[in-house]
Amino acid sequence: MATDKELTDFLKSTEKRAFKRTFFAVRDEDAALDIVQDAMIRLAEKYADRPAAELPLVFQRILSNATMDHFRRQKVRNAVMQNLSDFEGAGDDGDFDLLEMLAAEGTLGAESAVDTVGREQILLKIEEAVQGLPGRQREAFLLRYWEEMDVAETATVMGCSEGSVKTHCSRAVQALAKVLRAKGITL
């Protein structure tokens, strides 16, 4: 059973990555914050009795399910509101500022302004390329390389086979490499 401190430490350590992963999926900052918060509350309320070692995998599964629930609700909401939307203008213009978030996340050290801007521009291009991936490829890529899960854990979180995870990751890496090379970025 995880102690309160272990649960709190886990949630603190995963909140930014969970937000970014969710934001990539839903592309709405407010919705991503709500989804992550709901997933954290669900973990604390229903799974706090699990051993601390199980928390990361359980949380990722809860987060994936919460994200899918968001899309299901959106689909129903859109179906109901489809006829009414003809009378309203498009007013969803809230933008997520990646550069502000990157600057707030960590210290930029003793980099020169030119180096800082160049690094931030490259990171922005990488972020855009990741956002452009199909949903399942993006999810597999982020779980494997951002969350550093192994293939089995990723398969469990995504609810698919290990072979599917490998396929999604391979395709994601190939697509990212192609897009980034076209933008002049070689890593």
N, C-alpha and C positions, 0 to 999 in steps of 0.2 A: 504494500500500500504506500503510495506516495505521500510524503508529508506536505503540509501547507507550503513550506518554504520551497520544496522541490517543484511543486505545481506552479508557484509564483515565479520561480526562476525560469522554468521552462517557458511559461507564457511570455515573460519579458524577452527571452532570447529569440523567440520565434515571431513576435508581433510584426516587425518590419518586413520580414521575408514573406509572411503570410499575406500581409496587405499587398505587397507588390505582385505576388502570384495571383491573388484574387483580382487586383486591378487589371492585370493583363487579360484575365478571362472576361470580366464584365465591362471593362472600359468606362467605368463610372466611379469616381472617387468616393462619393457618399455611399453608394451601394456596396462597394468593396469594404469600407469601414464597418458598415452594418453587418455584413456577412461574417467578417473576421470576429467582430465582437460577439455575435450570436454563437459562433463556433467555440469561442473561448468560454463563454458562459455555459454552453452545453457540456463541454469537457469538464469544467469545474463542478457542475451540478451532478452529472450522471456517471462520470468516469474517474473521479478523484480517488476511488478505492483501488484503482489499478496500480501496479508497480510503476515506479518512475521510468523504467526502461521502456515501457509500453506506450507512454504518453505521446511521443512524436508520431508514431504510426497511427494511433487512434485519432489524434488531432488532425492529421492530414486527411484521414478518411472522413471525419466530420466536416472539415472544410470543403472537401470535394462535394460531399452530399449537399451542404448548404449552398454552394455555388450552383449546383444543378437545380435545387429548389428555387433559387432566384430566377433562373431561366424559365422554369415551368410557370412561375407566377407571372413573369413578364409576358409569356406567350398568351396566357389566359387574359391578362390585363389588356394586351394589345388587341386581342380578338374582340373583347367587349367594347373597347374604346375606338375601334377602327372607324366606325361611322361618325363618331363625334369629332374625330381628329380632322375631318374635312373642314370644320368650322374654325379651327384654331391654327395659329401660326406655329412654326417650329421654334421653340424657345429653350431648347436644351443646349446651352453654349458654355457650360462649366468646363474649364480646361484644367488638366493636370499638368503642373509645371515640374518636369523631371529634373531640370537643372537646379531648381531651388531645393528639391528633396535631396539630391546628391550632395549639395553643399552642406545641408543640415545634418546629414547622416555621419559624416566623418570630417576629420580635419584635412585640409588640403595641403598642409605642410609648407615647405619652403619652395614650392613650385613657382616658377615665374608665371606671370599673367598669360603669356603666350602658351606655355605648357598646359596650364589649367584649362584654358579655353579649348585647346586642341583635344585634350583628354575628354572634356565634357562633350565636345562635338562627336567624338568617336563613340562614347557611351550612349549618346542620344541615337546615333545611327544603329547601334547594336540593339538598343531597346525597341526601336521602330521595327527592326527586322524580326525580333522575337514576337512582337505584337502581330506582325503580318503572317505568322505561321498558322496553319489550321489548328483548331482547338485542341484536338487530342495530341497532336505533335507538340504543341506549346506546353500542354500539361505534362507530358512525358519528359520533355526537355528540362522544364523547370524543376520537376521533382528529382530527376537524376542529377542534374548539374548545379542547380541552385540550392536545393534542399539536401543534396549529397546522399540521396537514398540509393540503395542497391536495387538491382533489377527486380528481385522478389518483393521488396517493400513497395516499389513503385507499382508493380502489378496488383498488389493487394489494394493500394489506395485507389488506383484507377478502375479496379474491378475488371481486369482483363488478364490475359495470359502473359507470361514472361516474354514469349516470342513477339507478341504485339507491342510490348514496351520497347523491345530491341528494334523492331521495325519503325515505330514512331520516332524513336531517338535518332536512328540512322537517317531517316528522311529529313528530320528537323536539322540535323547537323549539315547535311548536304545542301539543303535549301538556304540555311544561314550563310554557309561558306560562299555559295553562288551570289547571294544578294550583297554580302559584304565585299566580295571581290569586285563586283560591278560598281560599288561605291568607293573603290580604291583602298579598302582596308584589308590588310593581310595580318593575321595574328600568328 
